[in-house]
Amino acid sequence: MTRLTADFWVHAYLARLRFQEIPAFVVAHGDDTAGAVLVKLNTLDGQAVAFQRSFDLMSGDRKWVELSSGLETDVDETITRQRSFDPDLWVIEVEDRQGRHLLGEEGLD
């Protein structure tokens, strides 16, 4: 199976969010080809959740898993730590009071 570049996936994800009228922004532009992507969901109430892709050894699938959740400042600190040792990391911030991020949808999962 051919893997998508990080840049292509990010642009497709942002387009899917725009279609659902969910605001999202590229906070950190990682490596266009092979950068990992981290998604921060900001619910605009002082809380946030950061998601990262993880490889499931049982199924062989790649899945979105929660990296950090809680106060937005705490989640931001976690993201800053991740970026300190992975300069190729993309960070996308999604802002939605309802908590929608679409990561479980087909094509994004």
Backbone hydrogen bonds, N-H to C=O, Kabsch-Sander energy under -0.5 kcal/mol:
donor,donor_aa,acceptor,acceptor_aa,energy
6,A,33,T,-1.1
7,D,32,D,-2.6
9,W,5,T,-2.3
10,V,6,A,-2.8
11,H,7,D,-2.2
12,A,8,F,-2.2
13,Y,9,W,-2.8
14,L,10,V,-2.8
15,A,11,H,-2.0
16,R,12,A,-2.2
17,L,13,Y,-2.4
18,R,14,L,-2.5
19,F,15,A,-2.2
20,Q,16,R,-1.1
21,E,18,R,-1.7
22,I,17,L,-2.6
25,F,93,E,-2.3
27,V,25,F,-0.8
27,V,91,V,-2.8
28,A,91,V,-1.7
30,G,28,A,-0.8
31,D,88,D,-1.5
35,G,31,D,-1.4
38,L,90,W,-2.2
39,V,51,F,-2.3
40,K,38,L,-0.5
40,K,92,I,-3.4
41,L,39,V,-0.6
41,L,49,V,-3.6
42,N,40,K,-0.7
42,N,94,V,-3.5
43,T,41,L,-0.6
43,T,47,Q,-1.5
48,A,70,G,-2.5
49,V,41,L,-1.9
50,A,68,S,-3.2
51,F,39,V,-3.3
52,Q,65,V,-2.6
53,R,37,V,-0.6
54,S,63,K,-3.1
56,D,54,S,-0.5
56,D,61,D,-3.7
57,L,55,F,-0.8
60,G,56,D,-2.8
63,K,54,S,-3.2
65,V,52,Q,-3.1
67,L,50,A,-3.4
68,S,50,A,-1.4
70,G,48,A,-2.0
72,E,46,G,-3.1
75,V,71,L,-2.2
76,D,72,E,-2.7
77,E,73,T,-1.8
78,T,74,D,-1.9
79,I,75,V,-2.3
80,T,76,D,-2.5
81,R,77,E,-2.2
82,Q,78,T,-2.3
83,R,79,I,-2.5
84,S,80,T,-1.5
85,F,81,R,-1.0
85,F,82,Q,-0.7
86,D,82,Q,-0.8
89,L,86,D,-1.7
90,W,36,A,-3.3
91,V,28,A,-2.1
92,I,38,L,-2.6
93,E,25,F,-2.9
94,V,40,K,-3.4
94,V,92,I,-0.6
95,E,23,P,-2.6
96,D,42,N,-2.0
96,D,94,V,-0.6
99,G,96,D,-1.5
105,E,102,L,-1.8
108,L,105,E,-2.2
109,D,105,E,-1.6
